[in-house]
Amino acid sequence: MANRQRTEGQARRDFIKLCCYITLILAAVLIFVNNLLPLIGVDVSGPFFRALELIKDIALLLGIVFGAWSFARAHGKTWVIIFWIAVVLYVASAIMGLF
């Protein structure tokens, strides 16, 4: 039986799926932590939770950026410019949310 090689597209789709999975798990945990733990008196404003928020935001960006890039590239230069502006704004807001 021959070994099947993965194409670059398959590897990228697997990476996107992994980013989406990480985002889902972190979002679920962080929503739970941010809404429930303060009610019982646990402080969730530390650097650990901020780092988890940043990881979630980056994984979300990676999970959606490839699909959005394909869409923007297929629709012309204006869409590509809007895409890059949105990516820069997203990254800046994710980083600024860390501090």
PAMARDREN-465289 format. One line per 10 residues: number of its first residue (from 1); their letters; for each residue x, y, z of C-alpha. Coordinates in steps of 0.02 Angstrom, whole numbers, plus 50000, padded with zeros to 5 digits. Example, Ala and Ser with C-alpha at 12.3 -4.5 7.8 and 13.67 -1.06 7.14 Angstrom:
BEGIN
1) as) 50615:49775:50390  50684:49947:50357 .
end
This chain:
BEGIN
1) manrqrtegq) 50000:50000:50000  50073:50168:49949  50099:50306:50074  49992:50456:50036  50077:50624:50051  49986:50774:50121  49973:50923:50009  50007:51099:50067  49821:51136:50060  49780:50989:50173 .
11) arrdfiklcc) 49913:51043:50298  49844:51221:50298  49666:51158:50325  49725:51050:50470  49812:51201:50546  49655:51306:50527  49552:51168:50609  49676:51161:50753  49667:51350:50777  49477:51344:50776 .
21) yitlilaavl) 49478:51203:50904  49599:51297:51018  49493:51453:51002  49335:51359:51048  49413:51278:51201  49494:51438:51264  49338:51542:51231  49230:51419:51328  49351:51413:51474  49377:51602:51478 .
31) ifvnnllpli) 49191:51640:51468  49164:51521:51614  49310:51593:51712  49268:51776:51679  49084:51755:51725  49083:51628:51866  49244:51645:51964  49222:51831:52009  49054:51785:52086  49141:51673:52212 .
41) gvdvsgpffr) 49279:51799:52246  49421:51737:52135  49524:51873:52048  49539:51839:51861  49634:51996:51812  49809:51922:51824  49939:51899:51689  49896:51714:51666  49718:51752:51613  49774:51897:51503 .
51) alelikdial) 49897:51781:51416  49758:51654:51387  49650:51793:51312  49792:51841:51194  49819:51660:51141  49632:51643:51108  49631:51803:51006  49780:51748:50901  49707:51575:50872  49543:51656:50819 .
61) llgivfgaws) 49636:51768:50699  49730:51622:50623  49571:51520:50611  49478:51652:50510  49617:51742:50416  49644:51607:50283  49462:51599:50232  49448:51787:50234  49606:51804:50130  49539:51685:49997 .
71) farahgktwv) 49378:51785:49989  49466:51954:49982  49591:51899:49851  49452:51836:49738  49357:52001:49748  49491:52126:49701  49610:52255:49769  49484:52352:49874  49436:52196:49970  49619:52152:49998 .
81) iifwiavvly) 49653:52326:50069  49502:52311:50184  49565:52139:50236  49736:52203:50286  49663:52352:50380  49550:52233:50476  49695:52116:50517  49803:52260:50580  49659:52328:50685  49624:52156:50757 .
91) vasaimglf) 49806:52124:50803  49824:52298:50879  49667:52278:50983  49719:52104:51040  49889:52167:51095  49820:52325:51175  49694:52218:51269  49842:52127:51347  49905:52282:51438 .
end
